Amino acid sequence: MAVARRSGQERIPPHPDTRTIGLQQVLEALVDPVRRQIVSELYAARQDLACGTIDLPVSKSTATHHFHVLREAGLIRQYYAGTSRMNALRRDEIDEAFPGLLRALVARRDRE
């Protein structure tokens, strides 16, 4: 019995077009401190990071939920590199849709 293999493209979850997301949805995603931590770390890294490389104070399943919320809000893009799920901050797209939002978020987090 042959096992069907999924292509890399099939493993990429859907991402919203940033032209269709609203500020309310983005702010609701950012209200949680764990999600703000994820966004801040991606912002500071200036490179894509695997889920497991971000040290979060929650269980793996809860972290998965937080990444899902950020993806659904259009803040991050996820894809696979081998077996690692990578996360990319959609910095340019978010800056275009909501100028200054990410910079303000990170500046505020630095003061917390």
C-alpha positions in Angstrom: 0.0 0.0 0.0 1.6 3.3 -1.1 1.5 6.3 1.2 0.5 9.5 -0.5 3.0 12.3 0.0 2.0 15.9 0.4 3.8 18.5 -1.5 5.3 21.4 0.3 2.7 23.7 -1.3 -0.1 21.6 0.3 1.5 22.0 3.7 1.3 25.8 3.6 -1.7 27.0 5.5 -3.9 29.7 4.0 -3.0 33.4 4.7 -5.4 36.3 4.4 -4.7 39.1 1.9 -3.7 42.1 4.0 -6.1 44.2 1.9 -9.0 42.3 3.5 -8.0 42.4 7.1 -9.2 45.1 9.4 -7.5 47.0 12.2 -9.9 45.5 14.7 -8.8 42.0 13.8 -5.1 42.9 14.0 -5.6 44.7 17.4 -7.5 41.7 18.8 -4.6 39.4 17.8 -2.1 41.7 19.5 -4.0 42.1 22.8 -2.5 38.9 24.1 1.1 39.4 25.6 2.3 36.0 24.2 1.3 37.1 20.7 3.0 40.5 21.2 6.1 38.6 22.3 6.0 36.5 19.1 5.6 39.6 16.9 8.3 41.5 18.8 10.8 38.6 18.5 10.1 38.2 14.7 10.5 42.0 14.3 13.8 42.0 16.2 15.2 38.9 14.4 14.7 40.4 10.9 14.6 36.8 9.7 12.1 33.9 9.7 12.1 31.8 12.8 10.9 28.3 13.5 8.1 28.0 16.1 10.3 26.2 18.5 13.0 28.8 18.5 10.8 31.4 20.2 10.9 30.7 24.0 7.3 31.1 25.1 5.8 30.7 28.6 3.0 28.4 27.3 2.6 24.8 26.3 3.3 23.7 22.7 -0.4 23.4 21.9 -1.2 26.9 23.3 1.8 28.3 21.3 0.3 26.7 18.2 -3.0 28.5 18.9 -1.2 31.8 19.3 0.7 31.4 15.9 -2.7 30.4 14.3 -4.3 33.6 15.6 -1.4 35.7 14.3 -1.6 34.0 10.9 -5.4 34.5 10.6 -5.0 38.2 11.5 -2.5 38.5 8.6 0.5 39.4 10.9 2.6 36.4 10.1 3.2 34.0 7.1 3.9 30.4 7.9 5.6 27.8 5.7 7.6 24.6 6.1 11.4 24.3 5.7 11.9 20.5 6.0 10.0 19.5 9.2 10.1 23.0 10.8 7.2 25.4 10.6 8.7 28.7 9.9 7.2 32.1 10.7 7.8 35.3 8.8 6.5 38.7 10.0 4.6 40.3 7.2 6.4 43.6 8.0 6.1 45.4 4.7 2.5 44.4 4.1 1.5 45.4 7.7 3.4 48.6 7.5 1.6 49.5 4.2 -1.8 48.6 5.7 -1.2 50.1 9.1 1.7 52.5 9.0 3.7 52.7 12.2 1.8 49.9 14.1 4.6 47.4 14.3 7.2 50.0 15.3 4.9 51.4 18.0 4.2 47.9 19.3 7.9 47.0 19.6 8.8 50.3 21.1 6.1 49.9 23.7 7.1 46.3 24.5 10.7 47.5 25.1 9.3 49.6 27.9 7.2 46.8 29.6 
